[in-house]
């Protein structure tokens, strides 16, 4: 198998989300060469393979022996698919594997065993930790951890992306262990009766990496359209004595709110200006990293770049077997953590909402401009980017 001497020959299994992996593989021809697509053999997959000028395989056994790596972007047993069967089949043949999440811990253990049998590298791709805005958030979180303890984490997500959220929380806290989750009671009858719609979020108190966590999960899914209808993907606020770091959305922005703290004079009144209040001159909110330009940009650039980062790690582990055990242990911990969370959440509620409306952001901007006098806006010198 190739180290870094030549591009790794890569086959991508799956042509739904696998399209993002195809874009990632083809984005760096010096590191990777797409040599085939593994799919069921439908018209779309045949057209995709023809356009890429690579063979289409319909069985893992057809993948050539000289293949270096396989990206398994097919549902695993956790979601009723054969992804882990494909992963094990090629791992035993010595091919390195990057498998898309989620993967149950039992499956993952079997996959790691197959990887050892085939002397191959194996990794579970959770995508989101490698997104540029999330990397920015995690880098800032590491600086804050070096300056003092993390006091709390407040997080929210849709249940479809809870698996990678736990990966994010473990990295933000510095470790996953110890972890625990306790689902809180649903709204009582009086609250439910007052609400005009059902409460979409389930609240849990938790601990991740020894850090207190409040977690809200939209435990709902549209059975015929599971990739849509999320109120949000990920939102995380990490609190320290110095302030709160916020990932406002999976795709940014990353915000920093330094703690408001003002000295008191001899009468006990807060001192709001003058000597001794230098810390009050800092912006109340700083945008550390901007949001993605558009969802088109997310699909065409941010997601393929994140997959590419995971592929680079797989390439490193292919060349250096010493890197494999720690990656495997982290992946197992994330999967077991997800199993504990899922047990507390229970099965998602089935929903069937219509296609969401489009509200132009320019309409919102116009409403804001009309409601706030220009004299009330922040002075330009206090705006940080």
Legacy VTK file of the C-alpha trace (Angstrom):
# vtk DataFile Version 3.0
C-alpha trace
ASCII
DATASET POLYDATA
POINTS 385 float
0.000 0.000 0.000
1.120 3.531 -0.772
2.603 5.877 1.794
3.267 9.409 0.636
5.386 8.396 -2.354
2.522 8.425 -4.872
-1.170 9.262 -4.896
-3.394 6.762 -3.108
-5.727 4.893 -5.442
-9.211 5.468 -4.011
-12.600 3.879 -4.653
-15.691 5.678 -3.347
-18.622 3.494 -2.261
-21.942 5.310 -2.433
-23.208 8.046 -4.748
-25.593 10.009 -2.494
-23.456 11.802 0.076
-20.609 9.999 -1.649
-20.653 12.820 -4.212
-18.959 15.029 -1.600
-16.260 12.386 -1.189
-15.800 12.222 -4.955
-15.240 15.967 -5.026
-12.755 15.687 -2.151
-10.731 12.886 -3.747
-10.508 14.710 -7.072
-9.555 18.023 -5.459
-5.972 16.914 -4.726
-4.601 14.741 -7.558
-1.131 14.781 -6.009
-2.444 12.928 -2.953
-5.338 10.836 -4.323
-6.476 9.263 -7.571
-10.091 8.203 -8.044
-9.951 4.709 -9.532
-13.557 3.558 -9.224
-17.052 3.908 -7.816
-18.834 1.164 -5.880
-22.632 1.374 -6.018
-25.754 -0.672 -6.743
-25.488 -0.011 -10.454
-28.390 2.356 -11.066
-28.531 4.843 -13.912
-27.270 7.724 -11.802
-24.243 5.779 -10.575
-23.415 4.619 -14.104
-23.614 8.182 -15.378
-21.453 9.416 -12.506
-18.804 6.793 -13.167
-18.892 7.562 -16.884
-18.469 11.261 -16.246
-15.528 10.562 -13.915
-14.096 8.081 -16.461
-13.697 5.335 -13.847
-15.132 1.803 -13.574
-18.385 1.163 -11.732
-18.288 -1.807 -9.366
-21.451 -3.352 -7.961
-19.834 -5.680 -5.415
-16.973 -5.131 -2.973
-15.333 -8.281 -4.333
-14.919 -6.508 -7.690
-12.729 -3.765 -6.223
-9.208 -4.378 -7.619
-6.494 -5.630 -5.281
-4.253 -2.650 -6.087
-6.778 -0.230 -4.537
-5.195 1.637 -1.629
-8.273 3.050 0.097
-12.051 2.852 0.023
-14.378 5.602 1.204
-17.490 3.814 2.482
-20.280 6.375 2.212
-23.061 3.816 2.512
-25.370 3.494 5.520
-23.943 1.264 8.243
-25.915 -1.227 10.301
-26.751 1.646 12.675
-29.085 3.011 9.991
-29.998 -0.260 8.285
-27.347 -0.428 5.565
-24.423 -2.646 4.480
-21.683 -0.052 5.017
-19.808 -1.992 7.687
-20.016 -5.215 5.663
-18.329 -3.406 2.781
-15.746 -1.883 5.139
-14.776 -5.235 6.640
-14.581 -6.953 3.255
-12.022 -4.490 1.910
-10.159 -4.004 5.199
-9.376 -7.723 5.331
-7.853 -7.338 1.880
-5.503 -4.655 3.196
-7.341 -1.602 1.890
-7.579 1.436 4.141
-11.105 2.645 4.918
-12.742 5.959 5.760
-16.339 5.175 6.751
-19.069 7.772 7.095
-20.792 7.972 10.501
-22.772 6.768 12.381
-21.295 3.370 13.242
-22.453 1.325 16.246
-19.720 0.427 18.713
-20.152 -3.296 18.055
-19.744 -2.808 14.320
-16.849 -0.458 14.902
-15.058 -3.046 17.051
-15.474 -5.642 14.299
-14.207 -3.146 11.721
-11.109 -2.371 13.791
-10.467 -6.090 14.131
-10.735 -6.492 10.358
-8.335 -3.575 9.941
-5.790 -5.262 12.181
-6.203 -8.529 10.270
-5.517 -6.726 6.992
-2.829 -4.388 8.408
-4.948 -1.458 7.223
-5.914 1.943 8.601
-9.549 2.531 9.524
-11.331 5.742 10.494
-14.883 6.939 11.012
-15.570 10.269 9.331
-17.800 12.598 11.328
-17.274 15.459 8.826
-18.235 18.391 11.037
-15.103 18.639 13.248
-13.097 19.220 10.055
-15.247 22.092 8.765
-13.258 25.332 8.739
-15.623 27.244 11.112
-15.637 24.317 13.560
-11.835 24.038 13.426
-11.717 27.748 14.255
-14.069 27.212 17.210
-12.019 24.272 18.503
-8.749 26.197 18.150
-10.147 29.064 20.218
-11.536 26.575 22.764
-8.051 25.076 23.178
-6.641 28.529 23.986
-9.371 29.087 26.578
-8.721 25.683 28.198
-5.047 26.626 28.531
-6.044 29.796 30.427
-8.525 28.261 32.844
-11.262 25.650 33.324
-14.335 25.269 31.121
-17.275 26.011 33.402
-20.111 24.865 31.170
-21.129 23.908 27.656
-24.572 24.670 26.260
-25.303 22.813 23.022
-28.161 22.108 20.645
-28.512 19.902 17.591
-30.839 17.787 15.506
-30.803 14.083 16.377
-29.586 13.257 12.852
-26.274 14.958 13.660
-25.991 14.070 17.363
-23.168 11.588 16.667
-20.770 14.240 15.334
-21.951 16.706 17.997
-20.477 14.410 20.642
-17.214 14.335 18.698
-17.273 18.148 18.751
-18.103 18.350 22.465
-15.305 15.955 23.387
-12.814 17.992 21.392
-14.107 21.276 22.831
-13.899 19.961 26.407
-10.491 18.372 25.745
-11.697 14.807 26.338
-14.883 12.738 26.228
-14.476 10.856 29.514
-16.228 10.891 31.858
-19.604 11.311 30.201
-23.218 10.807 31.272
-26.663 11.907 30.037
-29.952 12.398 31.859
-33.059 13.306 29.867
-35.286 15.835 31.600
-39.080 15.485 31.835
-41.165 16.610 28.893
-43.377 19.704 29.340
-46.329 18.990 31.599
-49.908 19.144 30.439
-50.382 22.810 31.323
-47.343 23.944 29.335
-48.219 21.685 26.439
-51.732 23.084 26.375
-50.496 26.672 26.295
-48.113 26.086 23.402
-49.386 26.549 19.893
-47.177 23.720 18.649
-45.376 20.693 20.047
-42.047 21.240 21.806
-39.481 20.152 19.181
-36.516 19.914 21.571
-35.737 17.367 24.264
-33.565 18.723 27.077
-30.835 16.716 28.762
-28.445 17.489 31.583
-25.100 15.902 30.870
-21.408 15.711 31.596
-18.829 15.418 28.824
-15.153 15.260 29.690
-16.012 16.221 33.258
-17.656 19.452 32.052
-21.303 20.301 32.874
-23.365 20.284 29.681
-26.899 21.382 28.899
-28.041 19.684 25.718
-31.128 20.290 23.610
-31.891 17.838 20.837
-34.569 18.165 18.172
-35.503 14.499 18.310
-37.720 14.597 15.218
-37.326 13.144 11.755
-39.301 13.212 8.521
-39.298 9.520 7.520
-39.394 10.299 3.786
-36.969 13.236 3.927
-34.589 12.670 6.854
-31.873 15.045 5.622
-34.189 18.057 5.794
-36.455 19.757 8.340
-33.846 20.387 11.047
-34.331 23.620 12.973
-30.554 23.726 13.265
-27.531 21.459 12.865
-25.156 22.351 15.703
-24.968 25.300 18.073
-22.450 25.337 20.926
-21.590 27.860 23.641
-18.517 27.145 25.768
-18.313 29.142 28.971
-15.189 30.085 30.918
-14.403 32.619 33.613
-13.090 34.910 30.864
-16.191 34.766 28.674
-18.288 32.661 26.319
-17.140 31.238 22.987
-20.016 30.438 20.629
-20.290 28.442 17.449
-23.503 30.083 16.306
-24.055 27.510 13.567
-22.162 24.526 12.206
-21.000 26.725 9.331
-20.152 29.760 11.466
-19.795 32.379 12.649
-17.598 31.890 15.727
-18.238 34.594 18.337
-16.402 35.642 21.495
-18.197 37.450 24.317
-15.733 38.538 27.012
-17.161 38.490 30.518
-18.753 41.764 31.577
-16.942 42.773 34.752
-16.752 46.272 36.194
-15.008 47.445 39.380
-16.884 49.179 42.210
-16.085 52.464 43.849
-15.976 53.080 47.584
-19.758 53.530 47.649
-20.353 50.151 46.012
-21.450 51.599 42.681
-20.161 50.110 39.435
-17.430 52.174 37.803
-18.387 52.423 34.130
-15.668 54.696 32.742
-12.256 56.129 33.527
-9.143 54.631 35.138
-9.462 50.997 36.105
-12.111 50.227 33.474
-9.742 49.421 30.601
-11.275 45.971 30.180
-14.601 47.627 29.314
-13.028 49.072 26.141
-12.994 45.658 24.492
-15.835 44.885 22.041
-18.760 43.160 23.756
-18.865 40.653 20.885
-16.026 39.750 18.535
-16.526 37.746 15.354
-13.525 35.405 15.329
-14.562 33.561 12.174
-17.162 34.478 9.600
-20.100 32.371 8.516
-20.068 30.526 5.210
-21.024 32.656 2.229
-23.932 30.396 1.177
-25.136 26.821 1.280
-23.851 26.476 -2.281
-20.412 27.299 -0.859
-20.934 24.784 1.951
-21.728 21.950 -0.450
-19.120 22.805 -3.075
-16.224 23.801 -0.825
-16.575 23.457 2.951
-17.794 19.858 3.002
-15.320 18.495 0.409
-12.493 20.307 2.223
-13.552 18.652 5.482
-13.577 15.203 3.860
-10.166 15.950 2.374
-8.796 16.672 5.864
-10.048 13.253 7.021
-8.480 11.637 3.955
-5.135 13.239 4.769
-5.281 11.685 8.260
-6.150 8.322 6.739
-3.167 8.664 4.398
-0.924 9.442 7.378
-2.246 6.414 9.277
-1.721 4.267 6.185
1.937 5.267 6.179
2.420 5.098 9.969
0.625 2.306 11.836
1.506 3.935 15.175
-1.196 6.546 14.493
-3.990 3.967 14.276
-4.705 2.881 17.889
-5.499 6.351 19.270
-7.797 7.132 16.340
-9.589 3.824 16.845
-10.048 4.398 20.569
-11.437 7.890 20.002
-13.885 6.588 17.409
-15.036 3.858 19.806
-15.547 6.380 22.592
-17.628 8.648 20.349
-19.795 5.706 19.283
-20.340 4.487 22.852
-21.125 8.032 23.982
-23.686 8.278 21.169
-25.270 4.984 22.264
-25.715 6.325 25.795
-27.238 9.566 24.498
-29.562 7.676 22.147
-30.780 5.473 25.003
-31.808 8.590 26.929
-33.452 10.247 23.929
-35.442 7.288 22.714
-36.816 6.990 19.198
-37.360 10.257 17.300
-40.829 11.594 16.725
-42.008 11.192 13.140
-42.988 14.477 11.525
-44.235 15.472 8.078
-43.958 19.243 7.677
-44.197 20.912 4.264
-41.253 22.505 2.500
-40.115 25.468 4.615
-40.859 29.002 3.421
-38.118 31.297 2.138
-37.721 34.571 4.008
-35.211 36.806 2.184
-32.563 38.012 4.621
-32.806 41.419 2.975
-36.344 41.730 4.354
-34.995 41.151 7.850
-32.186 43.625 7.313
-34.680 46.260 6.140
-36.835 45.688 9.227
-33.810 46.041 11.495
-32.670 49.216 9.744
-36.125 50.716 10.115
-36.360 49.857 13.819
-32.949 51.058 15.043
-31.940 54.723 14.686
-28.542 55.215 13.105
-27.386 56.961 16.291
-27.954 53.702 18.210
-25.539 51.623 16.154
-22.135 50.684 17.569
-19.262 53.063 16.804
-17.064 51.807 13.997
-14.000 51.489 16.233
-15.834 48.944 18.409
-16.653 46.629 15.524
-14.141 43.781 15.401
-13.729 41.166 12.725
LINES 1 386
385 0 1 2 3 4 5 6 7 8 9 10 11 12 13 14 15 16 17 18 19 20 21 22 23 24 25 26 27 28 29 30 31 32 33 34 35 36 37 38 39 40 41 42 43 44 45 46 47 48 49 50 51 52 53 54 55 56 57 58 59 60 61 62 63 64 65 66 67 68 69 70 71 72 73 74 75 76 77 78 79 80 81 82 83 84 85 86 87 88 89 90 91 92 93 94 95 96 97 98 99 100 101 102 103 104 105 106 107 108 109 110 111 112 113 114 115 116 117 118 119 120 121 122 123 124 125 126 127 128 129 130 131 132 133 134 135 136 137 138 139 140 141 142 143 144 145 146 147 148 149 150 151 152 153 154 155 156 157 158 159 160 161 162 163 164 165 166 167 168 169 170 171 172 173 174 175 176 177 178 179 180 181 182 183 184 185 186 187 188 189 190 191 192 193 194 195 196 197 198 199 200 201 202 203 204 205 206 207 208 209 210 211 212 213 214 215 216 217 218 219 220 221 222 223 224 225 226 227 228 229 230 231 232 233 234 235 236 237 238 239 240 241 242 243 244 245 246 247 248 249 250 251 252 253 254 255 256 257 258 259 260 261 262 263 264 265 266 267 268 269 270 271 272 273 274 275 276 277 278 279 280 281 282 283 284 285 286 287 288 289 290 291 292 293 294 295 296 297 298 299 300 301 302 303 304 305 306 307 308 309 310 311 312 313 314 315 316 317 318 319 320 321 322 323 324 325 326 327 328 329 330 331 332 333 334 335 336 337 338 339 340 341 342 343 344 345 346 347 348 349 350 351 352 353 354 355 356 357 358 359 360 361 362 363 364 365 366 367 368 369 370 371 372 373 374 375 376 377 378 379 380 381 382 383 384
